[in-house]
């Protein structure tokens, strides 16, 4: 039933967009006011996400906080919002990460009002993606969020920002065109854009197969999966620090979310038939891309490649769950893989956001990201080195940190499908430790490669607060992940029930 009272999801979407418009109206002459106003709107959005968490009914597998209004009646396109446990977790991650990104971007001095406006607009659109229950509304939010990120990279990025922003836009936009074609076909066949109606629409295997690959292209680019991941290192290297934080922590998760919201419930038989393909691509991403990260000499590029490897666990866990629930009837193993994928999405948001924030702190001081330009940073910045060693351990998958929980759950689920696949996935813990600790050793210990390193000042109060909040998040999730799994438990069970039920037309029984 539609919710009465405060339309909480609409407020979460449109409040930051309103804040972005207010920042734009301030103009460049009031940079300090734009910073504080932008942060105030981001904090207000974060505060409003708290009742979303506290008011969420964990026992209800359906959509909650529902809002539904006519939008384009001629085509039955509705402004239809709702949130389940999967959505709620990602919305909370979005609101928290945006606040941390804006705090970290305090030192930006170029077009400040537009900078903060772009991030607030992006926040509202990303929350819209996680709330949309109408396929066309989802697509509008899905495409619109490319615009502020394109502007962020293209205006405030590095020397090759135009190339990186165009590559980012073309890859993600062209991929989603296939999804649009698939959605239009589904509407013509079923007469509805509502995700619940599409999930109930009977489809033959050839129909599901074509639609599966249309969605796969769109969501694989967004994750990104191998081999369509090459836009990500360029985008990260050229993006400003806050842009990299949002891109890694939130935007990549939208690809994984798309598989959960579209591919699995709407196309369960094709998802099962082609699960092996997605699992193979995920294993390649985990192993091969991790090896590529080992040879990088740019800190941002190394972390970008590690993000591709870590996100491989998301797609691996999702499609391992499909095989387990369909082939083996192993609901517990399927739940382990699916929840592991979800936990990995949240934990990667914290860990990757922290890693890119740390690179940004160093870049703000020395204006270089090259590993060879550093050395001995721990002597000049001991507090900063302490935070980064925690985040580095989380990136390695150290038990007790957020980086361990999701990956270990996915590995355990994968072993239930095939031991050797699980063993290959587990090599990520070795490779992750290799490239992360190699980078940490060369940057923070050893000989000083740059005399300016000796003059570095340790993190200030603003940076300390940002690092401390990230550290608390990383440790809290690593030491006590139960609240994160509880909020999504019932929704994951409901999704697995959809996947377990075939949508293929039943053949008539023989007399």
Number of C-alpha atoms within 10 A of each C-alpha: 9 15 13 10 7 9 14 19 25 20 16 26 24 19 21 30 22 17 26 28 19 17 28 19 14 16 15 17 11 14 20 14 16 26 22 16 20 28 23 15 21 30 18 16 27 21 15 18 24 13 11 20 16 9 11 18 16 17 13 14 17 15 19 21 22 21 22 15 12 11 13 10 9 7 11 16 18 22 18 23 26 24 23 24 27 23 22 22 23 23 28 20 21 25 27 19 25 26 24 25 23 23 19 22 20 17 11 17 12 12 16 26 27 23 26 29 26 26 27 32 24 27 31 27 26 25 27 25 26 28 29 27 25 23 25 23 21 24 17 14 20 23 16 17 21 21 13 20 25 23 19 25 26 22 18 18 22 16 12 15 24 18 14 25 25 17 18 24 18 14 18 23 18 13 21 24 17 17 22 17 14 19 22 16 14 20 19 11 13 16 15 22 23 20 20 15 14 23 19 14 17 17 22 13 17 10 15 22 17 13 23 24 19 21 25 24 21 24 26 26 25 26 26 28 25 22 13 16 20 17 20 26 21 20 32 29 25 25 29 22 26 26 28 29 28 24 20 27 27 27 23 24 24 20 25 23 22 22 23 21 20 22 24 24 25 28 30 26 26 23 26 22 14 15 20 16 11 21 21 15 18 27 23 19 30 31 20 16 25 27 19 15 25 18 10 17 15 18 22 26 21 24 26 26 26 29 28 26 30 29 27 32 30 30 31 30 30 29 28 31 33 29 25 24 22 20 12 13 13 17 18 14 24 30 26 25 33 32 29 28 30 30 28 28 27 24 29 29 28 29 28 27 26 31 25 24 25 20 17 23 17 18 14 13 13 15 10 16 19 15 21 16 18 23 22 20 28 21 16 16 18 15 15 22 22 12 18 22 16 19 29 24 21 31 29 23 24 18 15 18 27 32 32 24 24 29 31 23 22 33 24 20 28 31 18 19 19 11 14 11 16 19 14 16 27 21 14 27 20 12 22 26 19 16 23 23 17 13 22 19 16 19 23 23 16 13 12 19 17 15 11 12 21 16 12 15 13 18 17 10 9 12 19 15 15 18 23 13 15 23 21 13 18 24 19 15 22 22 15 14 18 11 11 18 18 14 21 23 21 20 23 23 18 14 17 24 14 18 24 21 13 16 22 15 10 7 6 6 5 4 3
